[in-house]
């Protein structure tokens, strides 16, 4: 479903924004109604294809479990923001996931759109905008936790999911440093 949803060329619709929003709503529906199946899914060469982002050395040979894999794969497919945010909203570690998504967006921009063409410039700009947006979302979640009295604790809490670095679990603060999320580090 994801390959067809994100890999299919846009239809003849003149309203790309509406079409992108519809894709996000479909992903939200899938996550609401089939969460267990989505959690059990693994992104690999045998399913959707290898994820090339691996700054944490967690994805064994491009394989990523569950929603983490779907988020990274969707970023590399340059899915609409509505799809990426729909997946992110269901993550167990939203701050960790937003930091990783930010890094993956920047990596995809640098790897695929560092050329001088007009189209590459627009794609690079859009991916970097999403990277900044995810970094801001991470900051806003921590800020919200801080207002409830849990912000500092959450910054140093280790991840409960697969966002590990070299086999070690990472705190949000350590992860942000490793992934070069300077705005998040400066803001916290």
URBELFEN-V636933 format. One record per pair of residues at least 6 apart in sequence whose ideal C-beta (glycine too) atoms are under 6 Angstrom apart, sorted by the first residue. I is the first residue (numbers start at 1). J is the second residue. Records with the same first field share a line. If there is no record, write none. Layout:
I = J  J
This chain:
3 = 48
5 = 23
6 = 77  79
10 = 19
13 = 19
20 = 80  82
21 = 82
23 = 80  83
24 = 82  83  86
27 = 83  86
28 = 86
31 = 38  90
39 = 66
42 = 65
43 = 51  64  69  73
44 = 63
48 = 73
50 = 62
51 = 59  62  64  72  73
53 = 72  104  107
55 = 103
56 = 165
57 = 166
58 = 162  164
64 = 72
65 = 162
67 = 87  90  91
68 = 162
70 = 87
71 = 87
72 = 104
74 = 83  84
75 = 104  105  108
76 = 108
88 = 97
91 = 97
92 = 161
93 = 159  161
94 = 141
95 = 138  141  142  172
96 = 159  163  175
98 = 134  137  138
99 = 138  175  176  179  181
100 = 163
101 = 134
102 = 131  134  135  181
103 = 179
105 = 127  130  131
106 = 131
108 = 127
109 = 124  127  128
113 = 120  123  124
135 = 181  183  184
138 = 184
139 = 184  187
142 = 151  188
145 = 151  154
155 = 172  173
156 = 171
158 = 169  171
159 = 169  170
165 = 178
176 = 184  185
